[in-house]
Amino acid sequence: MTAIQKSLPKWILIVSALFAIMEIAVSISLFLSPQSVMETVDLNAKGVDYVVNMWAVRQFALGFIFAFATFKKSIPMLTIAYIFFLVMFIGDLFIGISQKENSLIIAAVVMCAISATMLFVINKRK
């Protein structure tokens, strides 16, 4: 472990671990009970299960990446994870705007701010 990796504050690792847990929990809920996550979607429509499973795998992959990067205390890996997170929530922001879904817009703005802040803090330590 290098001196840079040792210098990551505990709170960054805690926040990153919480994001890992959150993403994996969303993935599991999408696999086991998609209706709890997507109340307005007809889950019996053709092809919806395919899209839901793709979404679940995306969430699991992001959670795994966050967990691995947090465990390794890797600044480059955490940077990539937060960039992905930022891009994902920018996409959610545009979806929220196009669907006129205020809760998605608010959540996306908050998560974009958190992601951008974490990127700034993590890379300020280099």
Backbone hydrogen bonds, N-H to C=O, Kabsch-Sander energy under -0.5 kcal/mol:
donor,donor_aa,acceptor,acceptor_aa,energy
6,K,2,T,-1.8
7,S,3,A,-0.9
7,S,4,I,-0.7
8,L,5,Q,-1.0
12,I,9,P,-0.7
13,L,9,P,-1.4
14,I,10,K,-2.6
15,V,11,W,-2.6
16,S,12,I,-2.4
17,A,13,L,-2.3
18,L,14,I,-2.4
19,F,15,V,-2.2
20,A,16,S,-2.2
21,I,17,A,-2.6
22,M,18,L,-2.7
23,E,19,F,-2.7
24,I,20,A,-2.3
25,A,21,I,-2.5
26,V,22,M,-2.3
27,S,23,E,-2.1
28,I,24,I,-2.4
29,S,25,A,-2.5
30,L,26,V,-2.3
31,F,27,S,-2.0
32,L,28,I,-2.9
33,S,29,S,-2.4
36,S,33,S,-1.7
37,V,33,S,-0.6
37,V,34,P,-1.1
38,M,34,P,-2.5
39,E,37,V,-0.5
41,V,38,M,-0.8
43,L,41,V,-1.1
45,A,42,D,-1.4
48,V,45,A,-1.5
51,V,47,G,-1.7
52,V,48,V,-2.7
53,N,49,D,-2.3
54,M,50,Y,-2.1
55,W,51,V,-2.4
56,A,52,V,-2.6
57,V,53,N,-2.3
58,R,54,M,-2.1
59,Q,55,W,-2.4
60,F,56,A,-2.4
61,A,57,V,-2.7
62,L,58,R,-2.3
63,G,59,Q,-2.4
64,F,60,F,-2.8
65,I,61,A,-2.5
66,F,62,L,-2.6
67,A,63,G,-2.6
68,F,64,F,-2.9
69,A,65,I,-2.8
70,T,66,F,-2.4
71,F,67,A,-2.7
72,K,68,F,-2.5
73,K,69,A,-0.9
74,S,69,A,-1.9
75,I,73,K,-0.7
78,L,74,S,-2.6
79,T,75,I,-2.4
80,I,76,P,-2.1
81,A,77,M,-2.4
82,Y,78,L,-2.7
83,I,79,T,-2.2
84,F,80,I,-2.5
85,F,81,A,-2.5
86,L,82,Y,-2.6
87,V,83,I,-2.7
88,M,84,F,-2.8
89,F,85,F,-2.3
90,I,86,L,-2.0
91,G,87,V,-2.1
92,D,88,M,-2.0
93,L,89,F,-2.0
94,F,90,I,-2.0
95,I,91,G,-2.3
96,G,92,D,-2.9
97,I,93,L,-2.3
98,S,94,F,-2.5
99,Q,95,I,-2.3
100,K,96,G,-0.6
100,K,97,I,-0.7
101,E,96,G,-2.5
102,N,100,K,-0.8
105,I,101,E,-2.1
106,I,102,N,-2.7
107,A,103,S,-2.4
108,A,104,L,-2.6
109,V,105,I,-2.4
110,V,106,I,-2.4
111,M,107,A,-2.7
112,C,108,A,-2.5
113,A,109,V,-2.3
114,I,110,V,-2.5
115,S,111,M,-2.7
116,A,112,C,-2.8
117,T,113,A,-2.4
118,M,114,I,-2.7
119,L,115,S,-2.5
120,F,116,A,-2.3
121,V,117,T,-2.8
122,I,118,M,-2.8
123,N,119,L,-2.3
124,K,120,F,-1.4
125,R,121,V,-0.7
125,R,122,I,-0.7
126,K,123,N,-0.9
